[in-house]
Amino acid sequence: MSLTSLSQSAAAHVLARLPMEPAPDGGGVVNPTPSAPTALSNLVNKLLGLIAWGGTAAGVAGVLITGTMMAISVKRGESSEHMSRLGLVLGGCILIAVAGPVANWFLGGGGDTTQSGAQ
């Protein structure tokens, strides 16, 4: 079996298993439905949730550690350069907090996030 016939056979096998809908205008072009398998989407959602939780925990730990270092340096009478560190930690916390809604806005269609009935 040649490489060309093997690749054509594999392509035909994959295309036969894709869920397809006919084109809206009744033409001959098919439009595959963009849906992930349920098991895969559940796994990805669980992984993203764990990453978000870990990022939030790291942000809280960073603020606590920076605050502790600031308190120790004030007690010792040393000059404090921890405000820049605190700014970086808080910037990271803001980035973690905003990442989910921004990704949802881009991937979820964006648009108006307010309720249609509220004025």
Sequence and secondary structure as in RCSB ss.txt:
>XXXX:A:sequence
MSLTSLSQSAAAHVLARLPMEPAPDGGGVVNPTPSAPTALSNLVNKLLGLIAWGGTAAGVAGVLITGTMMAISVK
RGESSEHMSRLGLVLGGCILIAVAGPVANWFLGGGGDTTQSGAQ
>XXXX:A:secstr
  HHHHHHHHHHHHHHHS EEE TTS S EEE     HHHHHHHHHHHHHHHHHHHHHHHHHHHHHHHHHHHHHH
HT    HHHHHHHHHHHHHHHHHHHHHHHHHHTT S  S TT  
